[in-house]
Amino acid sequence: MATLAFGAMDFGIGASASLIGWFLPVFWSRFFSILFLTFAFLWKRQKRLSHPHTLAKPASNGRTLSLSLPGLENIAQVRYPLSKFGAGLLLALLAGTLENAAVLTFSFDTRITTIGIASAITSGYALVVILFGILTCRERLARNQLCGIAIFMVGLVLLAV
């Protein structure tokens, strides 16, 4: 599903960039992403507040996945940038900035070349993630993963030709 969604987003941004410029498609995609996430957060918050029994702490280690905002004690730790929350916030800001720069660059590139070529070239971003995992987290790839990377590279070369 993620691949289909990214492909649809790439095509939408590329097709729109040739009509209205390279900045507006990215701006509107980000605007509606923020709008959707805001509505999802408000819905989740309303659901949580309407069921008071769900406000109790979970029996697990206390870590849950949700769209809730951090508590005040977590926000207070931002003053110490090397704290767990501060480092996470800085990494999230860096990742968001780099991701927006990448999408803006892709949008600009679709004005120079066709959408298919630009999408094929930018689909190599997964290799950056793999290299980052290998170099920083000391991850080891299995044989089937290495085979998949090789097939991906061959396909990328064939699409570029």
C-alpha positions in Angstrom: 0.0 0.0 0.0 2.8 2.4 0.8 4.4 1.8 -2.6 1.1 2.5 -4.3 0.6 5.6 -2.2 4.1 7.0 -2.9 3.6 6.2 -6.6 0.3 8.1 -6.7 1.9 11.0 -4.9 4.8 11.1 -7.2 2.6 11.0 -10.3 0.2 13.7 -8.8 3.1 16.0 -7.9 4.8 15.5 -11.3 1.7 16.0 -13.3 0.7 19.1 -11.3 4.2 20.5 -11.5 4.1 20.7 -15.3 0.8 22.7 -15.1 1.1 25.0 -12.1 4.8 25.1 -11.2 7.0 23.0 -8.9 6.2 24.6 -5.5 2.4 24.6 -5.2 1.8 20.8 -5.6 4.2 20.1 -2.8 2.7 22.9 -0.7 -0.8 21.6 -1.1 0.1 18.0 -0.5 1.8 19.1 2.8 -1.1 21.3 3.7 -3.7 18.5 3.3 -1.4 16.0 5.2 -1.3 18.4 8.1 -5.0 18.9 7.9 -5.7 15.1 7.8 -3.3 14.5 10.8 -5.0 17.3 12.8 -8.4 15.7 12.2 -7.0 12.3 13.1 -5.5 13.7 16.3 -8.7 15.4 17.3 -10.8 12.3 16.6 -8.4 10.1 18.6 -8.4 12.7 21.4 -12.2 12.9 21.5 -12.5 9.1 21.4 -10.1 8.9 24.4 -11.8 11.6 26.4 -15.3 10.0 25.8 -14.1 6.7 27.3 -12.7 7.6 30.8 -11.6 4.0 31.5 -9.0 4.3 28.7 -7.2 7.1 30.5 -5.7 4.7 32.9 -2.0 3.8 32.3 -1.5 0.6 30.3 -0.3 -2.5 32.1 2.7 -2.7 29.7 5.9 -0.7 29.9 3.9 2.5 29.3 4.8 2.9 25.7 1.8 3.1 23.3 1.3 4.1 19.7 -1.1 7.0 19.3 -1.4 10.4 17.8 -1.3 12.2 21.2 0.9 15.1 22.1 3.7 14.7 24.6 3.2 15.7 28.2 4.5 18.8 29.8 7.3 16.9 31.5 8.5 15.8 28.1 8.3 19.3 26.6 10.3 20.7 29.6 13.2 18.4 28.6 13.6 20.2 25.3 15.9 22.7 27.1 18.4 19.8 27.3 18.9 18.9 23.6 20.7 15.7 24.4 17.8 14.3 26.4 15.8 11.5 24.9 12.8 13.7 23.9 15.0 16.6 22.8 17.1 14.3 20.6 14.0 12.8 19.1 12.6 16.2 18.4 15.8 17.4 16.7 15.9 14.2 14.6 12.3 14.6 13.6 12.8 18.2 12.5 15.9 17.2 10.5 14.1 14.3 8.9 11.1 16.5 8.0 13.3 19.2 6.6 15.3 16.7 4.5 12.1 15.0 3.3 10.5 18.3 2.2 13.7 19.3 0.4 13.7 15.9 -1.4 10.0 16.2 -2.5 10.6 19.8 -3.6 13.6 18.7 -5.6 11.6 15.9 -7.2 8.9 18.4 -8.1 11.4 20.7 -9.7 13.0 17.7 -11.6 9.7 16.7 -13.2 9.8 20.1 -15.0 13.1 19.0 -16.6 12.4 15.4 -17.4 9.4 13.1 -17.6 7.6 11.9 -14.5 8.5 8.3 -15.1 12.2 9.0 -15.3 12.3 11.2 -12.3 10.3 8.7 -10.3 12.6 5.8 -11.3 15.7 7.8 -10.3 14.3 9.0 -7.0 13.0 5.5 -6.1 16.6 4.8 -5.1 16.1 6.6 -1.8 15.6 3.2 -0.2 19.3 2.5 -0.8 20.2 5.5 1.3 18.1 4.1 4.2 19.7 0.7 3.8 23.2 2.2 3.8 22.4 4.3 6.9 21.1 1.2 8.7 24.2 -0.7 7.9 26.7 2.0 8.7 25.1 3.5 11.9 23.0 0.6 13.4 25.3 -2.2 12.3 22.4 -4.0 10.6 23.2 -7.2 8.6 21.3 -8.0 5.5 20.0 -11.5 4.7 20.6 -13.2 1.4 17.1 -12.5 0.2 17.5 -8.8 1.0 20.7 -8.7 -0.9 19.0 -10.4 -3.8 16.2 -7.9 -3.7 18.6 -5.0 -3.8 20.4 -6.5 -6.8 17.1 -7.0 -8.6 16.1 -3.4 -7.7 19.4 -2.0 -9.1 19.1 -4.0 -12.3 15.5 -2.8 -12.7 16.5 0.8 -12.0 19.2 0.7 -14.7 16.8 -0.8 -17.2 14.2 1.9 -16.5 16.8 4.6 -16.8 17.9 3.2 -20.2 
